[in-house]
Amino acid sequence: MPWNRLAVLAAALAALCAGAPASGAPAAGPGFDAAKAVETAIERAADRVSPAVVNIRIVREPADPEELRDLLRRYPNHPPLPFRSQGNGSGVLISSGGFILTSEHVVRDAAEIEVTLASRKRYRAKVVGADPRRDLAVIRIDAKGLPVARLGDAARLRRGQFVLALGSPFGFGRDGQASLSFGVVSGTGRAIPEIGRELDRYYGNLIQTDAAVNPGNSGGPLVDLDGVVVGVNAVISSRTGASDGVGFAVPITAGTRAIIERLKKGEKIVYGYVGIEITEVGEEQATESGAEVGNGAYVARVLADAPGAKAGIRTGDVVVAVGDETVRSPDDVIQMVQVVPVGRKVTLVVLRKGKRKRLTVEVARRPAPQDVLVGRYGTRWWRGMRVEMLTDELREQIGLEKTDKGVFVREVRDGSAAADAGIMPGMVIDQVGETKVASVTTFSEAVRDVEGKCLVHVTGIGVKVIRVPGAKAPKEKPRD
């Protein structure tokens, strides 16, 4: 920590203690060393939690190792490709029986997980439960009698409160000694929706801190000066890839603790969903709807066939309340809706051209991330090809009738299973197996559970067999 920051903190502490002290607080008197008092508070907090902080090293296999091997067979002079990669992160012990809380992105797609404790003992770990949307995971090692960190309540955090970030930045922590940085809570309730959209993550209601958080800190604890965990370090905002003094942590709240307990049991976390895309209310949106600038959530898009569409929500509406709760921002809607049990009905109050309307929506189960992206962007990757919606413009370009249905193949990766099957950009797939394909959504549903080879019908060409990535077509036997 820069010395000038310590000097400021020391001066503030001295001024505070010079006044009427709180019950049990030391009074500033002759020989009182404010800087030493700050230093001692940090040391005590670090000593309380450090034994429970762990380093997590993971080994990832490529998403499709057979596809990579086939690529090298086809192109032997291609530069070497990484068949395995390593990653580094952090975690914190939350039970003496070996349960460890970390970030989901730290252990995502891990083939191997190795945990190093403060005692320098190393263990293999396995993922017990994961919540990609909230970026939380629980892993477990086979050990007992371990030190445990105490989970607190971030709802009590205030801006300016001192916090410590512990973990293994850049891998410094594999020796058992967790790295420590010190700062303040810069903000609460922060939302950064632009990060993690490709995985449908929800980075909202976050704690912002200026305590240095770097790559490798992810999954480690953010603690207060009592050594109590108030957050899980998850995201940095940086122009360089290293700390720029803006880090974010998923807060430990009553809701978070409930999720953690379910993850310890291996349960899947289900979120509510109404199928609308919402943004801040700017001047243009306020004029259009009659809402106030900066208040409410503007409906930028209503996804087809989603609960919101069925309930009558329209693009241009502004959500101003969910049930009896006032909506101040888009993040409020997300937080309120996603905790509503699937199947339960909820009332959304919207402003539409100056008039308030109450719409009843039956909350659905939030689709898997890939299916959310299909609805959001109208595109889907599968076995090395990317398909998108077949528009009238595309039909005209490739000579199809307006009544023809299917999905347009926009891109095919070299050496992929789709390429092996003879799929090429510009083709139109109108059937998968026995299922007629009319949209990217129906295509996604048709291929979702396909594990083996898959027959697809290409408009004007015929049937193509797309095999499991890496599998080869059987060789024909020579004829006599």
KENUGU-874318 format. One record per residue (C-alpha): residue in three letters; y, x, z. Coordinates in steps of 0.1 Angstrom, whole numbers. Example, Ala and Ser with C-alpha at 12.3 -4.5 7.8 and 13.67 -1.06 7.14 Angstrom:
BEGIN
   r    yy    xx    zz
 ALA   -45   123    78
 SER   -11   137    71
//
This chain:
BEGIN
   r    yy    xx    zz
 MET     0     0     0
 PRO    34    14    -9
 TRP    52    28    21
 ASN    84     8    15
 ARG    64   -24    18
 LEU    50   -13    51
 ALA    85    -5    63
 VAL    97   -40    54
 LEU    67   -56    72
 ALA    73   -35   102
 ALA   109   -44   103
 ALA   101   -81   100
 LEU    75   -79   128
 ALA    99   -61   150
 ALA   125   -87   144
 LEU   100  -115   151
 CYS    88   -99   183
 ALA   124   -93   195
 GLY   129  -130   197
 ALA   111  -155   219
 PRO    74  -145   215
 ALA    47  -170   209
 SER    21  -175   236
 GLY     0  -144   238
 ALA    22  -124   213
 PRO    33   -90   224
 ALA    70   -87   231
 ALA    90   -59   215
 GLY   100   -35   242
 PRO   105     2   248
 GLY    79    22   228
 PHE    68    -8   207
 ASP    57     5   173
 ALA    59   -24   148
 ALA    44    -3   120
 LYS    15     5   142
 ALA    10   -31   151
 VAL     8   -41   114
 GLU   -16   -13   107
 THR   -38   -23   137
 ALA   -39   -59   125
 ILE   -51   -48    91
 GLU   -77   -25   105
 ARG   -91   -52   128
 ALA   -94   -77   100
 ALA  -111   -52    77
 ASP  -135   -42   104
 ARG  -145   -78   110
 VAL  -153   -86    74
 SER  -163   -53    58
 PRO  -199   -52    71
 ALA  -205   -85    51
 VAL  -189   -73    18
 VAL  -214   -62    -8
 ASN  -214   -45   -42
 ILE  -231   -63   -70
 ARG  -244   -44  -100
 ILE  -259   -64  -129
 VAL  -278   -56  -160
 ARG  -273   -79  -190
 GLU  -296   -83  -219
 PRO  -280   -93  -252
 ALA  -278  -130  -257
 ASP  -303  -127  -285
 PRO  -323   -94  -283
 GLU  -346  -103  -312
 GLU  -317  -110  -335
 LEU  -302   -75  -326
 ARG  -336   -58  -333
 ASP  -339   -76  -366
 LEU  -303   -65  -375
 LEU  -313   -29  -369
 ARG  -344   -33  -390
 ARG  -324   -46  -419
 TYR  -296   -20  -415
 PRO  -312    12  -401
 ASN  -279    31  -406
 HIS  -259     7  -385
 PRO  -243    23  -354
 PRO  -264    19  -322
 LEU  -260   -14  -306
 PRO  -262   -19  -268
 PHE  -295   -36  -260
 ARG  -285   -36  -223
 SER  -251   -35  -206
 GLN  -241   -31  -170
 GLY  -215   -49  -150
 ASN  -200   -46  -116
 GLY  -187   -71   -91
 SER  -185   -80   -55
 GLY  -198  -106   -30
 VAL  -199  -115     6
 LEU  -228  -124    29
 ILE  -226  -159    42
 SER  -259  -161    61
 SER  -280  -136    80
 GLY  -309  -146    58
 GLY  -295  -129    27
 PHE  -274  -156    10
 ILE  -244  -140    -8
 LEU  -213  -158   -22
 THR  -199  -145   -54
 SER  -183  -155   -87
 GLU  -205  -172  -114
 HIS  -191  -149  -141
 VAL  -202  -119  -122
 VAL  -239  -128  -124
 ARG  -238  -149  -156
 ASP  -267  -140  -180
 ALA  -279  -112  -156
 ALA  -314   -99  -163
 GLU  -313   -78  -132
 ILE  -291   -79  -100
 GLU  -288   -51   -75
 VAL  -269   -55   -43
 THR  -256   -26   -22
 LEU  -248   -35    15
 ALA  -223   -18    37
 SER  -254     0    53
 ARG  -260    15    18
 LYS  -293    -3    16
 ARG  -300   -17   -19
 TYR  -319   -49   -27
 ARG  -328   -68   -58
 ALA  -312  -102   -58
 LYS  -318  -135   -77
 VAL  -294  -163   -85
 VAL  -301  -193   -63
 GLY  -274  -216   -76
 ALA  -244  -214   -99
 ASP  -214  -236  -107
 PRO  -198  -223  -139
 ARG  -170  -248  -139
 ARG  -157  -237  -105
 ASP  -168  -201  -111
 LEU  -189  -199   -79
 ALA  -225  -187   -74
 VAL  -249  -180   -46
 ILE  -274  -152   -49
 ARG  -300  -141   -24
 ILE  -317  -109   -12
 ASP  -349  -106     8
 ALA  -335   -94    41
 LYS  -328  -108    76
 GLY  -305  -101   105
 LEU  -275   -93    82
 PRO  -239   -94    92
 VAL  -221  -125    81
 ALA  -185  -133    72
 ARG  -168  -165    85
 LEU  -155  -190    60
 GLY  -122  -205    68
 ASP   -99  -232    54
 ALA   -74  -223    27
 ALA   -57  -256    30
 ARG   -38  -240    59
 LEU   -26  -210    39
 ARG    11  -207    33
 ARG    32  -185    10
 GLY    41  -152    26
 GLN    10  -151    48
 PHE    -7  -117    49
 VAL   -41  -114    32
 LEU   -66   -87    23
 ALA   -87   -84    -8
 LEU  -120   -66    -5
 GLY  -146   -56   -30
 SER  -157   -29   -55
 PRO  -129   -24   -80
 PHE  -141    -2  -110
 GLY  -174     2   -91
 PHE  -159    19   -61
 GLY  -180     3   -34
 ARG  -215    13   -44
 ASP  -214    38   -16
 GLY  -213     9     9
 GLN  -176    11    17
 ALA  -157   -18     3
 SER  -122   -11   -11
 LEU   -93   -28     6
 SER   -59   -39    -7
 PHE   -32   -57    13
 GLY    -6   -82     3
 VAL     7  -117     8
 VAL    -1  -152    -5
 SER    23  -154   -35
 GLY    15  -191   -42
 THR   -10  -219   -37
 GLY   -23  -246   -59
 ARG   -19  -225   -90
 ALA   -36  -235  -123
 ILE   -44  -213  -153
 PRO   -61  -236  -177
 GLU   -59  -212  -206
 ILE   -85  -189  -191
 GLY  -122  -197  -193
 ARG  -118  -227  -217
 GLU  -147  -214  -239
 LEU  -170  -220  -209
 ASP  -152  -251  -197
 ARG  -142  -234  -165
 TYR  -117  -251  -141
 TYR   -93  -225  -128
 GLY   -70  -248  -108
 ASN   -58  -251   -72
 LEU   -60  -213   -70
 ILE   -46  -189   -44
 GLN   -22  -164   -60
 THR   -18  -130   -43
 ASP    -1   -97   -49
 ALA   -29   -78   -31
 ALA   -43   -55   -58
 VAL   -72   -72   -75
 ASN   -89   -52  -103
 PRO  -121   -55  -124
 GLY  -150   -53  -100
 ASN  -132   -72   -73
 SER  -144  -105   -87
 GLY  -167  -123   -63
 GLY  -153  -104   -33
 PRO  -135  -121    -4
 LEU   -98  -127     2
 VAL   -94  -128    39
 ASP   -66  -135    64
 LEU   -56  -112    93
 ASP   -83  -128   115
 GLY  -109  -114    90
 VAL  -118  -150    79
 VAL  -126  -156    43
 VAL  -101  -179    27
 GLY  -109  -173   -10
 VAL  -132  -158   -36
 ASN  -114  -133   -59
 ALA  -119  -145   -94
 VAL   -91  -138  -119
 ILE   -64  -113  -126
 SER   -33  -118  -148
 SER   -27   -85  -165
 ARG   -13   -69  -196
 THR   -33   -37  -191
 GLY   -66   -49  -178
 ALA   -58   -35  -143
 SER   -38   -50  -115
 ASP    -2   -61  -123
 GLY     2   -76   -88
 VAL    -9  -111   -98
 GLY   -45  -120   -87
 PHE   -61  -154   -82
 ALA   -88  -165   -58
 VAL  -109  -197   -57
 PRO   -99  -212   -23
 ILE  -124  -219     5
 THR  -118  -256    13
 ALA  -140  -284    27
 GLY  -149  -292    -9
 THR  -158  -256   -17
 ARG  -179  -253    14
 ALA  -198  -284     3
 ILE  -204  -269   -31
 ILE  -216  -236   -15
 GLU  -241  -255     7
 ARG  -255  -273   -23
 LEU  -258  -240   -43
 LYS  -278  -225   -14
 LYS  -303  -253   -20
 GLY  -304  -246   -57
 GLU  -288  -280   -66
 LYS  -268  -285   -98
 ILE  -232  -294   -94
 VAL  -221  -325  -113
 TYR  -185  -333  -121
 GLY  -168  -365  -131
 TYR  -154  -369  -166
 VAL  -132  -394  -185
 GLY  -128  -375  -218
 ILE   -90  -370  -221
 GLU   -70  -339  -227
 ILE   -38  -337  -207
 THR    -7  -315  -206
 GLU    26  -313  -188
 VAL    52  -339  -194
 GLY    81  -323  -213
 GLU   113  -339  -225
 GLU    98  -352  -257
 GLN    68  -367  -239
 ALA    91  -382  -213
 THR   113  -399  -239
 GLU    83  -412  -257
 SER    66  -427  -226
 GLY    94  -434  -202
 ALA    80  -410  -176
 GLU   100  -383  -157
 VAL   100  -348  -170
 GLY    76  -327  -150
 ASN    59  -357  -134
 GLY    25  -371  -144
 ALA     0  -359  -170
 TYR     6  -365  -207
 VAL   -25  -376  -227
 ALA   -25  -353  -257
 ARG   -59  -364  -269
 VAL   -86  -390  -262
 LEU  -121  -379  -271
 ALA  -140  -404  -292
 ASP  -167  -425  -274
 ALA  -156  -410  -241
 PRO  -150  -433  -210
 GLY  -112  -430  -214
 ALA  -114  -443  -250
 LYS  -136  -472  -240
 ALA  -111  -480  -212
 GLY   -82  -482  -236
 ILE   -64  -449  -228
 ARG   -43  -439  -258
 THR   -27  -406  -269
 GLY     9  -406  -257
 ASP     1  -423  -224
 VAL    12  -406  -192
 VAL   -11  -408  -162
 VAL    10  -414  -131
 ALA   -16  -423  -106
 VAL   -54  -422  -100
 GLY   -62  -451   -77
 ASP   -35  -450   -51
 GLU   -28  -413   -54
 THR     3  -402   -72
 VAL    -1  -377  -101
 ARG    24  -349  -102
 SER     7  -327  -127
 PRO   -23  -325  -151
 ASP   -42  -305  -124
 ASP   -39  -334  -100
 VAL   -58  -356  -125
 ILE   -85  -330  -129
 GLN   -90  -326   -92
 MET   -91  -363   -85
 VAL  -114  -373  -113
 GLN  -140  -345  -111
 VAL  -150  -354   -75
 VAL  -155  -391   -83
 PRO  -193  -399   -83
 VAL  -207  -405  -117
 GLY  -209  -443  -125
 ARG  -181  -452  -102
 LYS  -151  -470  -116
 VAL  -116  -456  -110
 THR   -82  -470  -119
 LEU   -58  -449  -139
 VAL   -22  -460  -139
 VAL    -5  -450  -171
 LEU    30  -453  -185
 ARG    31  -465  -221
 LYS    65  -468  -237
 GLY    81  -475  -204
 LYS    55  -500  -192
 ARG    30  -494  -164
 LYS    -6  -503  -172
 ARG   -37  -502  -149
 LEU   -68  -492  -168
 THR  -103  -492  -152
 VAL  -125  -463  -163
 GLU  -162  -458  -155
 VAL  -165  -421  -147
 ALA  -193  -403  -166
 ARG  -211  -371  -160
 ARG  -192  -341  -174
 PRO  -211  -328  -204
 ALA  -225  -293  -206
 PRO  -198  -267  -216
 GLN  -211  -265  -252
 ASP  -209  -303  -257
 VAL  -174  -303  -242
 LEU  -163  -278  -268
 VAL  -178  -299  -295
 GLY  -156  -327  -285
 ARG  -126  -305  -280
 TYR  -127  -283  -311
 GLY  -152  -301  -334
 THR  -172  -270  -339
 ARG  -207  -257  -328
 TRP  -225  -223  -330
 TRP  -263  -225  -333
 ARG  -288  -198  -343
 GLY  -262  -178  -360
 MET  -243  -204  -379
 ARG  -211  -223  -371
 VAL  -208  -259  -382
 GLU  -177  -281  -382
 MET  -167  -316  -391
 LEU  -171  -326  -428
 THR  -137  -339  -438
 ASP  -126  -358  -469
 GLU  -109  -326  -481
 LEU  -141  -306  -478
 ARG  -160  -334  -495
 GLU  -136  -332  -525
 GLN  -138  -294  -526
 ILE  -176  -293  -528
 GLY  -181  -324  -550
 LEU  -195  -349  -524
 GLU  -188  -386  -522
 LYS  -166  -399  -494
 THR  -196  -418  -480
 ASP  -217  -386  -477
 LYS  -222  -375  -441
 GLY  -232  -343  -424
 VAL  -217  -311  -410
 PHE  -201  -283  -430
 VAL  -214  -248  -425
 ARG  -183  -227  -421
 GLU  -198  -193  -411
 VAL  -232  -176  -410
 ARG  -239  -143  -392
 ASP  -257  -116  -411
 GLY  -293  -111  -399
 SER  -293  -144  -379
 ALA  -320  -170  -379
 ALA  -298  -192  -400
 ALA  -293  -165  -426
 ASP  -330  -158  -427
 ALA  -336  -194  -435
 GLY  -312  -192  -465
 ILE  -284  -211  -449
 MET  -250  -201  -465
 PRO  -214  -209  -458
 GLY  -203  -240  -478
 MET  -236  -258  -473
 VAL  -237  -293  -457
 ILE  -265  -302  -433
 ASP  -272  -339  -432
 GLN  -304  -340  -412
 VAL  -320  -321  -383
 GLY  -357  -329  -379
 GLU  -359  -367  -380
 THR  -323  -372  -369
 LYS  -296  -380  -394
 VAL  -265  -360  -388
 ALA  -231  -378  -391
 SER  -209  -355  -370
 VAL  -209  -323  -350
 THR  -217  -343  -319
 THR  -249  -357  -334
 PHE  -258  -323  -348
 SER  -253  -308  -313
 GLU  -274  -335  -297
 ALA  -302  -330  -323
 VAL  -305  -292  -317
 ARG  -299  -292  -280
 ASP  -335  -292  -269
 VAL  -350  -275  -299
 GLU  -371  -244  -288
 GLY  -393  -236  -318
 LYS  -387  -237  -355
 CYS  -364  -264  -368
 LEU  -364  -282  -401
 VAL  -329  -290  -414
 HIS  -320  -308  -447
 VAL  -292  -294  -468
 THR  -274  -318  -490
 GLY  -283  -313  -527
 ILE  -308  -285  -519
 GLY  -336  -296  -497
 VAL  -353  -286  -465
 LYS  -347  -253  -448
 VAL  -368  -239  -419
 ILE  -347  -222  -392
 ARG  -370  -203  -370
 VAL  -366  -190  -334
 PRO  -341  -160  -336
 GLY  -361  -129  -344
 ALA  -392  -147  -356
 LYS  -404  -140  -391
 ALA  -419  -164  -416
 PRO  -457  -159  -420
 LYS  -467  -138  -449
 GLU  -484  -156  -477
 LYS  -520  -146  -482
 PRO  -528  -130  -516
 ARG  -544  -153  -540
 ASP  -577  -145  -557
//
